Structure formats: structure tokens, C-alpha cells
């Protein structure tokens, strides 16, 4: 009976390799310049009855190619989801707006009702936002639920255009009785700064339906943070707030702490590398102590927090029975402070929740900290100068190749994930696990599976540094994934099996070249507490098949099979 259930589950997973109504050319690395180069794609779009989603990411499209695809979309009235990230690599900046305009016009002409628009990792700048401005204001976006514009170099100007478009869309859709109800907004690494963030805050406040807001690394200081805090109060369903690597200082942190008091649905708070400082941390601790009943993750790492404030945060999470991670790494606790924090968490039987403290900065006297107002004045002056320089540089670069224009961000996780190597992984440094965890969108099970295989591919049994770096990074990534409420474990396993070539997919997914590191790392994962035991039986079923794709990994395959059987028997 059990084997029948596993077989049925495996069969259903095999069939779930692609969502209904989805056509994908994801990650094929094709350079498509003109209409002739996309003839096959155009025909498949035209012939696909009931097309709902199109994945173009990981290829590069010229204006004529985009226009040809747009023409094919003009009749697709059931279309809903645009997965169009990373589709203009190597293109001239002036090429991108007309390509986006043609695609947007086609969706409007088709009468599409979008739910997902993902244009992340397209370095299109403010002009690129203008390329989707009409689409965002149209009826096609009245139903939009997810807007993903991560790492697009929008800048302040692009942020303002985007905010105005969302406000206009909400106004027009409300007049028709179907107000825009955006739930997920992702716009990290876009140099939005205070003015861009403040403009977007107005849109968030107006909509009031946000469930996830991700705006890391945008150069936002306390005025922009305060505006966002005010807006978040009007979004009671907010579950995830990620403002990592902006500059709160005490003013912004205290404003955010007040806002959090209104957010009883919040589950993940990521204020890592935000300079909240002791007073800000104490204010956040007070809010956590008084409310936030279903908090699962709190990140206040690298924030110049001292021992007293860190202990206040630890005390605040005492009764948070759903908390799975508290990150206070990289602060100013000192050796004694780190010990006191660990002891406090152990005394509350929550020691396993506390993340590593390996990057602690040591004791720091309060007198050494500059006055907040002085810091902020300097920061804002510097930011204005940098913005002027960047605008001048963008004007002179109009005819250069499109490249990411976001702030420099060494070490480069994107480079590692694009072209993995052991050396690149080690060069990410001691914070590699955190950096990778921040880079990968764990709400997308397929992207998480892809990242898993890329990290695992560089595993070296004979090199302890590389081996430990791989396993630590994998553990951090998957712990976060499986503790994220929206993460779909079965989809992750299904995607993993598709990418390993063990399940055939209608999605034209090209399997990876399987190496022993993939299976050795997977063997490590299935032994961990975070990995759901119900997935073990599915992996066992597929790993037991006589698949030639695993022939080159004999010892690693045998080790994985043995561990799967043992874990399955124990559960």
C-alpha cells in the first residue's frame, strides 16, 4: 500500500513539472535578435491554446524579436503571468524601452489580466520603467498581485514613475469597482533612495494589500524608512518585510518599531545591515515583546547593536513559539556579550534558534558612535553627490551595452550563481551563506532548486574549506526555504528531479550535468531536521530507478540511496 502511494505521488510530481497553461524558454541562453530568430517561439505561442504564462528569462531579446513575440501575444486573452527577468543581457540601453513597450501593448490589446509581472535583473534604468508605464496604468494590471523589479537600476526617477503608475492604476481600477490589490513587491538593488522610497510608500499606503515587501540595498535613510513605516501600518496583512542593507539609524528604527505594532500578521522581519543601533534595537524588542504573535524570523545582524540591546531582543522573543531564526550576528557584543546572549537563549530553551555570532565586531563604546543627525546629514549629502554623478554617467552611457547599474556589491553572489566555481564560493567570505540566502528568492521553489544544484556542483570531498562552504550555504538556504510559509516543498523536490533529468518535463527544461557533488550534498540534506520526511519516500522511489543519468555517480548514488532508506525507516 505504501509503495502504491509513493508511486502515485511520484507520478503526480512528474506531471507537475510545468504549470498548466505555461510555455517556457527559461535559461536557454539564446541570443534572439530579429523576427526570424524567434519564428519557432512565435509559432508555439500562436498554437498554445489557453496560454496563461510565458517564461523568457535567461535569454536575450532584441527589439525586432520582442516585437514578433508581442504580435503573437495579441490574441492571448487568458494570459496572466510574465516571467521576463534577465532577458536583455548585452543589449544597448536604448533598445530596451521599445521592446518592453511592444510587449506591453500586445498584452493590453489582448485584454490580458495579469497577476504576475517579473522583470528583475534587467538593467533598464528609469527609461525602462517608462517602457512599462502604460502597461502598469492599463486594465491589464488591475488584477496584478506580484510585481518583481529586482536589480533593475531604476534610480529615484524610475521609482517615482513606478509609484505614480501604481497610484494611477489603483485610482482607475477602484473607479471600476476592482481596486488594484498588489500583494508582493520586490525591488532590491535599485538605488531608490529616500525620494524613490517615499513615492512608493504613498502607493503602498493607498493600496493597503501588501503581504510581502522586499526593498534591500536601496540607499534609503531615515526619511525614506519613516515614510515606508507609515505606509506599512496601512497594510495589516503584511507577512514579510525585507529592508536589508539600508540605513535606518535610531530615527528610522524607532519609526519602524511603531509601525510593527500594527502588523499582527508579520512573520519575517529582515533589518540586517540597517544600522538600527542600540536604541533602535530596544524599540524593536519592545514591539516584539508586546505583539507579533506569529513571528518566525527576525534579522538584526550587522546593526551596531551592543550587548544590552541584544539581550533585550533575546528576552523579547521568549514566548514566540513559532520563531525559527534570530540573527544577531555581526554586532558589537564582544566575547562576553556573545556568551551572555547564547546563555540567555539556552536558558529559554531557544539556543538552536540563535544564528551564528562568528562575525561579531567586538565591544564598542557608545561614545565612539557619531550623532545620528550628523551621520544622516553626511549620508544625504554624499548620496546627492553620488546621484548627480550617476545621472551624468548614465547620460554618457546611453549607447553602451546594458549592464547592471545598481550599487557595487562585492562579493558578487550573482556571478557565483551564474558561473559556479569553488574559488568564487570561497571568495564570498565568511558571510557567504547569508549573502546567498539573501540573493535567492525562496518563495520560488524552482529557483531554490536551481540554486541548490549550482552550489552543490562545486562540492569537493578532498577540500574541507570548499566542502564546509557548500554545506553551510545549502543549510542556510534550505532552512530559510522550508521555514517560509509560501514555500512548496513538493514543488522543490519535483523541480530537483526535473533538473537532474529523472523526470521528463513538458517545459523543455534542459537537465544539468549530474556530478557526485549533487548527490552527496542531497544526502547531507535529507539527514537534516529542516528537510520534511514525507519527501524522503519520493526521492527514494526515483533514486532506485535504473536511470543512466546517475551512472557516473556510482558511489555517491549508493551513499544517497543507503541514507534515504535509513532515514525512511527511522521516520
N, C-alpha and C positions, 0 to 999 in steps of 0.2 A: 504493500500500500504506500509506504513512504517513498519507494522508488518511483511509483506512478506519479505521485505529487511532484517530486523533483523533476521528472520528465516533462510534466505539463507546464511547470514553472519555467523550465529551460526553453521549452518551445515558445511560450508566450514572450519570453525575453528576446528570443531570436527574432520574433516577428516585430518586436518593439524597437528594432534598430533605427527606425526612422518614424517620425511623427506622421500621422495621416495628413495628406494634403501638402507635404513638404518636398521641395525639389532642392537638392544641394550640390554645389560645386566647391564645397569648403576645402581649403587647404591644398588645392591642386597646383598652386604656384604658376598659373598660366598667365602669359602676357598677351592681352587681348586688345588690339589697337583699333581695329575697324570692324565694319559690319560683316565682312567675310569671315573674320576670325571667330565670330560668335554665332555663325549660322546654325550649328548643331544645338547650341544652348537656346537660341530663339525658337527653333522647331520644337524642342522638348517643352518649352514654356507654352507654346501655342497648343500643343497636343495634350497638355496636362489638364484634364477636366477637374474643376473644383480646386484649383491651386490656391493654397492659403499661405504658404511661406516659401521664401526663396533665400538660400544661403549662397552668398557670393564671396564671403570673406576668404582672405588668403590668396587672392588673385589680384591682378592689376588691370584696370579697365581705362581705355582711352575714351575721348568724347564720343566718337562715332560708334564704338562698341556699346557704350552706355545708351546711346540713342536707339540703337537697334533693339536692345533688350527692353527699353522703355516702350517701344512700339508694340512689342509682344505682350506687354502687361496691360495695355489699354482696354482689353476685353475681360480682364480677370476681376470680376465684381466681388468675388468671395475672398479676395486677398486680404491678409491680416498682419503678417509678420515679416519685417525686413531685417535680415541678419546680414548687414552690409559693412561690417567692420573691416579694416585693413584691406581696402580694395583699390587704393590709389598709389601704392608704393612706386616711387620712381617717376611719378607724373609731375609735369610742370604745375605750379600753383594755379595759374590761370585756367588750366583745364578742368579743375575740379568743380567749380560752381556750375558751369553749363551742363556737366554730366549729372550733377545732383538735380538741377532744375528739370532736365528732361525726364528723369525717373519720377520725380515728384509730380510733374504734370500728368504723367501717364496714370499714376495712382488716383489722382483727382478725377481724371476723365473716366476711369473705370468705375468710379463710385465705390472704391475700396473703403473699408472701415478698419483702420489699423489698430492693433493692440500693442505691438512691439516695433520700435524703431531703434536699431542699433547701428551707429555709425562710428563706433570707437576706433581709436588708432588710425584715424585718417587726419593727417596734419594739414587741415584745410584753412585754419585761421578764421578771422572774422568774416572773410568773404565766403567761406564755406557755409557759415551759418546763414548768410544771405541766400545761399543756394537752396536751403530748405525752409526759408521763411514763409513762403506762400503755402507750402505743404502743411506746415505747423498751424497755420491760421485757417485751414480749409476743413470741410466736413469730414475729410479722410482721417483727421486726427481728433475728432470729437470723442472717439472711443479709446484713445491712446492710454495704455496702462503702464508701459515701460519705455523710458527714454534713456538711452545709453550713449553718451558722448565722451567717453573717457579718452584722455590724451589726444585731444584734437587741436590744441593750441588756440582756443577761441579768444583768449585775452579778455580784457574788460569790455571792449566794444562788442565782441561776439556774445558775451554774457548778457549784455543789455539788450541786444537784438533778440536773443533767445527768450529772455524774460518777457519782453514786450509781445512776442509772438504767442507765448503760452497764455498771457493775460487776455490777449485778443481772442484766442481760441476759446477760453473759458467764458468770456463775455458772449460771444456769438452762440456757443453751444447751450449756454444757460437760457438764452432767449428762445431756443427751440425746445426747452424742457429736458435736455440731456447734457447737463454740465460736465465739462472735462473733469475726469476723476483719476488723474495720474497717481500711480502707486509707487513706482520705482524710478528714481532719478540718479544717474551715475555720471559724474563729470569731474573725475580726478585729473590732476596734472594739466590744468588749462589756463593757469595764470589769471584767474578771475579776479583776484584781489578784493579789496573792500567794496569797490563800486559794483563790480560784477556780482558779487555775493549778495549785496544789499538789494540789487534789482531782482535777482532770483528769489530772494526771501519774500518779496512782495507777491510773486506768483504763488509760492508755496502757501503763504498765508491765505490768499484768495481761494485756492483750491481746497485746502483742508483735508485732503485724502491721502497724503503721503504715508507709505508704510516703510520705505527704505530710502535713505538719502546718503549718497556716497560722494563726498567732495574733498578727498585728501589732496595734499600738496598743491594748494592754490594761492599761497602767499596772502592768506586772509588774516588780518589783525583784529584787535578787539572791536572796532566799529562794525566790521562785517560779521564777526562772530555774534555780536549782540543782536544785530538785525536777524540773523538766522535763528538765534534763540527765541526771539519774539515770534517768529513765524512758526517754529516748531510747536509752540503752545497751542496753536490752532489746528494741529494735526494729531488728534488723540489716538489714532490707530498706528502711529509710528512704532516700528519694531526694531529697526536698525538705523543707527546714526554714526556715520564714519566721517570724521573730520581730521583724520590723522595728518600730522606734519603741516599744521597751520600754527599761527601764533596767538594763543588766547590771551596770555598774561592774566593777572588776577581779575581785571575788569571783565574780560570775556568769559573766564571760567565761572565767576560768580553769577553772571547773567545766564549762562548755560545751566548752572545748577538750579536756578529758579525755574527755568523752563522745564527741566526734567520732572519737577514736581507735578506737572500736568500730564505726564506721559506714563500712564499705568500699564501700557502695553509694550513698553520698551524692553527688548531682550538683549540687544548688543549695543554697547557704547564703546566707540574707539576714539579716544582722545590722545592716543600715543603721540609723542614728539610734538606736543602742543604748548609746552611751557606754561602749564597751569599753575605751577609753583605751590608752596605750602598752603597759602590762604585759599587758593582756588580748589586744591585737593580737599581741604577741610570742608568747604562749602558743598562740594560734590558728595563727600562722605555723609554729610548731614542729610542730603536729599535721599541718598541710597538707604540710609538707616530708617528714614520715615516712610518710604514708599517703594516703588519699583518692585512689585511682588514677584514678577516672573523674570527678573534679570538673569541672563545666562552668561554674559561675558562683559567684563569691564577692563579696558586697557588704558592705563595711565602711565605707560612706560616713557622714559626719556623726557620727563617733565620738570626736572629740578625739584622734585619732592624730597623733603627731609624725613628723618626717622619718625618724628612725632606725627606728621601728616599721614605718612604711610600706615602707621599703626591705627590712626583714626579711620582710614579706609578699610583696613582689615576688620576692625571692630564693627564697622557699618554693615559688612556682609554676613554677619553672624547667622542671621536667620534666613538667608537667601538659599532655600533648599534646591533651587533649580540652577544655581550658579555652577558653571563648569570650568571657568577660567578667570583668574585675576592676574593681570600682568602689571607688575610694578618694577620691571627691570630697567636698568639704565638711569636710576635716580641717584640721589645723594644721601644714601643711608649710612655708608661706612660699614666696616666689618661687623661691629657690634649691632648696628641697626638692622643689618640683614639677618643676623642671628635672632634678634628680638622679633622680627617680623615672622620668620619661619616658626619660631616657638609659639607665637600667638596663633598662627594658623593651625599648627599641630594641636594646640590646646583646644581649639574649636572643632577638631576632627575634620579640618578642611585643608590639610597640608598638601594633598595631591592637586588641589585647585590652583595653588600658587605657582606661577610660571617661574622660569629660571631668573636668578638675580646675578648672573655671571658678568653682566656689563655694568654693574653698579659703579657710579662715578666717585664714591667715597664721600666723607663728610664735607659739608660746605657751610660756612658760617653765613648767617642771614645778612651780616654787614657787607659781605662781598657781592651781594646781589644789587644791581643797579635799580634805581627807582623805576617803577613800571612806566610812569608817564615819560621819563627821559628815554627809555628804551623805545617806546612806541613812537615818539616824535622822530627819533633817528631812523627807525624802521620805515616809517611812512615817507620820509624824505628820500631815503635810499630807493624805496620802491618806485617813487615818482620818477627819479632819475633813470632807473633801470627800464621803466616802461617807455620813457621817451627814446632811450637808446634802442630798445627792441622794435619800436614802431618805425624808426629810421631804417633799421636793418631789414625789416620786413618789406619796406617800400623798395629798397635796393635789390631785394632778392626775388622780385615778382617772377622773373624768368628763370630762376634756378629750380633744380629738382625739389619736389616736395619732400621735406624731411620733418621729423617731429620738432616742434618749436617750443615745447614745454621746457621748464627749468631743468638745468643739468641735474642728473640724478644718479651719480655713481654711488655704489656699484650698480651695473646695469643688469637687472633681472631679466628684462625683455630680451636682451642679447643672449643670455644663457638659455632661455626657454625656446628661442628661435633656432639656435645652433648649440645644443648642449655639448659640454666637454667637462672633464674632471677639473681642469685648470680654471675654467670660468666659474665653476661652482665654488672652489676653494677661495677664489679672489673676491667672492661676495662677502667674505669675512664672517666674524662671529655672529652677525645679525642675519645670516643668510636665511634661516628658517622663517624669521619674522618678515623679511623682505619678500620672500616667495609667497608666504601666506597672504600678504597684502596685495600682491600682484594678481593672484589667481581669483577669479570670480567663482567662489564655491557654491553660489546659488545655482550654477550651471553644472550639472553632473558630468556632462560630456567634456566640458573644458577641464574639469578637475581630473577626469580620467586621462586626458591628453597630457596634462602637466605631470601626473603620476608617472606615465611611461617615459617622458622626457628626462625627468630627474633620475628614475631608476636605470635608464640606459647607460649612465656614466659610472655605475657601481663597479668598484674594483675590490675584489676579495683580498688581494695582496697588499692593498694600500689602506691602512687603518684610517688615515685622515679623510680620504675620499669616502670610504665605506661609512664612517660615522656621520659625515656631512650629508650623504644621501639619506640615511635612515632618520636622522634628526629632522631633516627637511620634510620627508614624507610623513613622519609622525605629526609634525605641526600642521601640515596641510590637511591631512585626513581627520585629525581630531577636530579641527575647526569645521570641516565639511560635515561630518556626521553629527556635530552638535548644532548645526544650523537648521532651524525648523523647516525651511523650504527645500532642503537638500533631499534628493530622491535616491536612496541607496540602491534600489534595484536598477534604476537607470544608469547609475555609475557602473555597476557590475556588467550590465548589458553593453555599455559603451566600451568598457575594458575588453570584453570578449570580442566585440566587433573589430576593435583596433588591433587586437592580437591575431586576427584572422580566424578565430574559432567560430564566429557566427557570420553568415553572409548577410549583407545589408543591401537594401534597395537604394540606399543613399549614395552609392558609388564611392564609399569610403575606402581609401587605399590603406590596407593594413601596414603596420610598422614592421620593420625587420626585427624579429624577436631575438633578443640576446639573453644570456643567462641572468644578467642583472635584473631584468624584468621579473623573472620567476623567483629569484632569490629575495628580492625586495617584497614581492607579493607574499612569499612565505613568512617573512617578518610581520607583515601587516595583519595576516589572518590570526596571528597569535596575540594581537593586542586587544585590550579591553574595549577600545573605541569601535572595533570592527564588529558589526552585527552578526551574530552567529547564524542567523537564518540565511545569510548569503553564502555560508560555507558549503552547504549542500549543492547549491547551483554551481559553484566553482569546481567542486569535486566531480560533478557529472561531466563537465566539459573537459577538465584536465585528464579524465580517464579515457577519453576517446582516443582513437588511433590517428591523431592529426599529424601530418608530416611537418607542419609549420613549427612543431616543437622538437623535431628530431635533433636539431643542432644543439639542444639544451638538455641533453640526456640526464646528467647528474642533477642539474638544477630542477628539472621537471620531476625527477624521482623524489627529491627532497621536498618539493612542494606537495606532491601527492601524499607522501607519508604524513606531513604535518596536517594537511586537510583531513585525512582520515582520523588522525589522533584528536584534533580539535572537534571534529564532528562527533566522535564517540564520547568525548568529555561533556559535550553540551546535550 
